[in-house]
Amino acid sequence: MKNIAVIGAGTMGNGIAHVFAQNGYATNLIDISPTSLEKGVATIAKNLDRMLAKAVITEEEKAKTLGKISTYTDLDQGVKNVDLVVEAATENLALKLKIFKELDLLCEPKTILATNTSSISITQIAAATQRPDKVIGMHFMNPVPIMKLVEIIRGYSTSDEVSELIMALSRKLDKTPTAVNDYPGFVANRILMPMINEAVETLYNGVAGVDEIDTVMRLGMAHPMGPLQLADFIGLDVCLSILNVMYDGFKNPKYAPCPLLVNMVMAGKLGVKSGEGFYDYAASRKAETVSKQFQ
């Protein structure tokens, strides 16, 4: 396996492309937006500069990594002759099904199709193709260059050979692959999202304020950041989407998103990416100021 295509140049996509390229794989980064591609490559370069400043890599390694990345706005050209495609588009079922139908037509029969979905059924995505045995989940964690975990999710028809190959590939990326079964939210988000949702409920019910809730979880539970700050970092729209997938999949009210979360997403208060969520990021991305509506 030498040639990789990554679909989507956003936060997850550029991080995945970074990791593959840094480990010597020829990597095609694909996005319909030229601006997104420019931003994605600029982010990779910026992250490599951080690594360079910490003496994690050399100037030569930085240059080699960037040299391994090619950008495409045309899906057909971007997936030609690749061994693996990793889809990292928006967490939207209809969009993912459309992409996988196209990939199935454009890619060679040998090509493995992976998705970075954080909650959507691999089996359902695979059903959009004529190669369900070659469809698998590779759920990287954010920020991808730093976080070690990759959830590897087999669909109902994913072959043993493909699963073993992707597990081995993840290790070559210096990641720790962990096999999980195909249920809504998998493991990471099935546990994480109800915790975040409960933190939002705690705020909604007036039990404590934003800073107080996050402080309890940071200092009392040794979490590196509080759940409300983490929700802002992930994106409140992403959190809502994942909760909806789990609620629809399990029909269990414990996964129903808090009304406050729903309203914040409808109001465009999505967290860091919109400049405001539970915290105000106008002056800093460090969650130092609680949003006015919660003060």
C-alpha positions, 0 to 999 in steps of 0.5 A: 500500500503506497498511494492514499487519497483523502477526501475533505481538506478540513480539520480531520482531512488535513490531519489524516493527510499530514500523518500519511504523508509524514510516514512516506505515503504519496497522498492526494488531498481532495476537496471541491473547494480550492480555498479549503485545499489551500487552507488545509495545506497551510495548516499541515505546514503550520503543524509541521513548523510546530514539530520542527520548533520542538525538534520532533522533525528536521527541515528535510523531513518537513520538506519531504512530508509536504512533497508527498502531498498533491491536491485535487478538486476533481474526485476522478483524478484524485482517486486514480491508482490509489490503494486506499481512500479515506473519506473525511467529509462532513458527518452527513449520511446523504453526503457520505452515501453519495461519495461512496457511490461515486468512489465505487464507480471511479476506483479500481476494484482492489481499492479499499474505501475507508470512512472517518465517520465518528458515528454513522453505520459502516454497514449502511455506507458499504451498502452504497457500493458493490464492494462492501467487503472492502469498506471499513471505518478508520475513525481518527481522533482530533488532532490527528497528528498527535492523538494515537487512537484509531477506531477500526470499525468493521461493517457487516461484510468487511473481510478479515483481510481488509480488517487486518490490512488496515490494522497493520497500516494504522500501526505503520502510522505510529497509531494504536488501532482498536477494533470495535463493532459497528453500532451507532457511535462505536465506542468513543462517541457512545461514551463521550457524547452522553457525557457532553450532553449531560454536561449541557443538561446540567447547565440547562437545569441551572445546577452550575455554570459553564466554568464550574462544570468544566472545573469539576470535571478537570480537577475532580476527574482529571480530564484535560479539558472540561466537557463544555470546552471539549464540545466547543472544540469538537463543534456543537453541530458535530456533537448534535449530529452524533447524538441524533445518529445514536438516538435514531439508531438506538431509540433510547431517550438517554441519547436525545440531545439537550434542547439547549444544544439544539438551540445553540446549533440553530443559532449558529453558536457552534464553538471555536469554529464560529467564534462562540459556543459555551465560551467566547473565542473572540480574543483567544481560542483557549476558552478563557471567557464564558459566553455572555449568555451564560455569565 
